[in-house]
């Protein structure tokens, strides 16, 4: 029995929710196991299930208690947990996505400088601080490390449309940074941030505590669904997507913004099928496969 199985915890959330914590730590194993369970639950199409929300190391189910009692749902979830078998062979239908990012842009730079008193190191920028504590000699080396490997979207949420993404590389190369000592009251829309081992893009202006590295020109939330990428959903990222945060210059950033404003922007995407076993066995080899597929196949 592995660590994730030892720590599985089932809880009620009021009258309409069941919460399941698969692991006390956020890791790929817990995320993939949660994905396997929630995918299988969707396939069953049980009456009374209102919503299924998978997370990094947990998931929560909203249920209509007049149709399906949360106690009965909890028993069904425990049965699913024991029936999934080797979830490492789960087939995941994914998208590889090229996500341009202007690192050290003027907008997030202005925001982070306004809130230096909230930061661990008021005398440096977020990039400089994050590079130093991760052992890089310069912020340019950190940017190269971020853009050099793709990221797997482990969950979407907290703020509508916000993708938490985990870099596909070996553990010793994982970038990790703390959140601000005190959160900012303002973060620009489409800011690219990093907190813990997760990279995110903020879908809207708002508060935030992640270290700010740059800004994406393309939206991840389109409430009016004007762009073709958002025809099926106002939220673009999906759990299981693989994103490559590609470093761009100001000229390309401005060009993409014009495409967005004219309604012509479209993300470069490629469909891909993979299994959790492929990722967990050798994340760096899998990352190389992803990069070839996205840009060369």
N, C-alpha and C positions, 0 to 999 in steps of 0.2 A: 504494500500500500504506500503511495507516495505522499508527499507533504500536502499537496492540494486536497487529497481525499481526507486527510486527518483533520483539516480545518473547515470543511464544508459546514455551513451554518444556515439553518432555515428559520425565518422570522416572519411574523405577521406585521403588516403595515396598515394599521387601522382595519376597517371592514372590507377594503377593496384591493389590498395589495399583499403579495407574497414576495419577500426579499430573500435571495439566496447568495451567500458569500462563499465563493469557491476556494478562496485563498486569502490569507492575510497580507500577502505581498502581490504586487502586480507583475505578472510574468506571462510569457507566451503560452505556457502550458495551461494556466487557468483560463486565459482568454479563449483558446481554441476549444477547451472543454465546454465552456459556457456557450460558445457558438454552436457546438454539436448538439447540446441539449435544447437550446432555443430553436434551432432549425428543425429538429425533430418534433418539437411541440407545435410549431407552425404547420408542419405537414399533417398533424393529426386533426387540425381545424376543430378543436373542441368548442362546443357551445358554451358561452359565458366568458371566454377569453376576450378582453377588450383591447389590451395592448401588451406587447412583449418588448422589453427594453434591455438588451445585453450590454454589459459594461466591460471594463478592463479585467476585473477579477470577480465579477458578480453579475447578477441579473435581477430584474424586478418584473413581476407580472401583475397587470391590473385585471381584475376579474369582477364580473357582475355577481354578487353573492346570492341573488335571488335565482340565478340560473346554475351557478357552480359555486359551492361553498369553498372558501379559501382553505379550509382543513382538507377537503377532498382534493383540491388542486395540489396542495403540498404533498400528499401521498402519491399522486400521479407524477410529480416532479422527481420524487425519490426513486420511483420505478424507472423513470427515464434515465436518471443518473446511472443506475446499475445496468441498464440495457444498451448503452451506447457502445460498449465494447472498446475497441481500439480506435479512439477518436483521431489518432494520428493519420488514419487512412481516409478521413473525411474529405470529400471532394468539394473544394471551394471555388465558386465561379467569381472571378475577380476582374478588376480593371487596373491596368497600369496607367498612371497619369503623370504627365509632365507638368509640374507646378512652378512657374517662374517666380523668383523672389529677388527683389532688390535689397541686398543686405546693406546695413548702415545707411538707410534712406533718411531724408531730412525730417519726415513726419514722425516716425517713431523716435528718432533721435531727440526731437524737440520735446516729445512727451516724457521720455525717460530722464531728460535733464531737469524737467520741472519737478520730478519726484526723487531727486538724489537723497533727500533726507530720509526717505523710506527704504533705502537700499543698504545692503551689507557694506558696500564700499562707495561712499559718496564721491570719492575722488577719481573714479574711473567710469567708463561707460559699461553697459551690460555686456557687450561683446568682449571688451578688454578684461573685465572681471571673470567672465565665463571661460575665456581662453586660459587665463592664468591658473585657475583652480583645477582645470583639466589637463594641465601640463603642457600646453602649447606655448611656443615662444612669441606668437603674434596672433592678432585677431584674424588675419588672413589665413593662417593655418587652421583655425577653428572653422571658418567659413568653408574651406576646402573639405574638412572632415564631415561637416553637415551635408554638403552637397554631393559628397562622394559615394554615399550609399542611400538606397531607397528606404522609405519608412512604411510600415504596415499600419493601417488605420485599425485601432483596437476597439474604439467606440466612438459614437457621435452623441454629443449632449453637453450637459451643464448649462451652456448657452445654446439656443437652437442652431444647429448646423455646425457646431464647433467640433472638428475632428481631432481626437487624441491619436497620435501616431508614434510608433516605437521603431527605432532604427534597426535595420536588419544588418547587424554586424556582430562580431564576437564580443563577449561580455567585457573583455579588457579594453575594447575600443569604444564602449558605450560612453556617450557624453551625458553627464549628470550635473545639474545646477539646482540650487535651492530657489524657492520663490522669494520675492521681496520680503523684507522684515515686516513691512506694513503695505497692504495693497495700494495701488494707484487708484485714484478716482476717475481716471481717464486713460483709455487705450484706443488708438485709432482703429477704425474698421480695416480689416484685412492685414492687421499687424501679424507678423510671424514671431511667435514666442517659444520659449523653452522653459520647462519646469520639471524637476525630477529628471526622469529619462524620457519625457514626452515632449514632442514638438506639436504646436497647435497653430491654427490661423484663427484669429478673432473675427467672427462673421459680421459684427456690428461695433460701433463705438460703445465704450462702456468701461466699467472698472476692470482691474486685472492685476495679477501678481506675478506673472511669468516674466522672465528676462526677455527683453525685446531685442531681436537680432535684425529685423528688416520688415519689408512690407510686400505683399503679393499684389500685382496689378489686377488679377482676375478674381471675381467674387466666388465665394463658396455658398452664399445664400442669396437667392433672387426671389423675393416675395412676389413680385409681379410676373415672374417667369417669362421675361422678355427674351432671354438667350436660349438657344436651342438645347444646350446642355441641361437646362432646367425644365424642359417640357413635361417630364413625368413627375418631377418633384422640385419644390422650391429649394431643397437642400441638395447640394451636389455630392459631398462625400458619403460613402457607405462603409460600414464595418467590413473589413476584408479587402478594401481597396489598397493598392500599393502606390504611394506617392513619392516622386523624386523631386525634391526641392532644388531646382536648378538656379544657380546664381546668374543674374543678368545685370546689365548696365542701365543707366538712366535712359538712354535712347530707346532701348527695347521696352523698358517699363512704360514710357510715354506712348510708344506705338501701340502697345497692348491696351492701354487705357482708352485710346481713340477707338479701337475695335470694340471694346466693351460699350462705350457710349453710343456707337453706331449700331449696336446689336449684332455685330458680325463675329465677335470673339467666340472661339470654341477651343476647349482643352484638347491637347494631343493625348489620345488614349489608345490603348491596345487591350483586347480581351485576353485573359489568361486563366487557366485552370491549374490549381496546385493543391497539395495536401499539407496539413500541419507537419507531418513527418519530414517532408522535404525541407521546410524552414528550420525545424528544430535540430535536424541532424547536422546541417552545415549552413548557418545563416549567410556567411560570406559567399559561398558558392552559389546559393540561391539568389543573392543580390546581383551577382555577375550575370546570371541567367536573365534576371529581370531587366537589367540595363541593356543587354543585347536585344531582347525582345522589344523593348520600348523604342529604341532608336535605330535598330538595324534590320530586324526581321521584316 
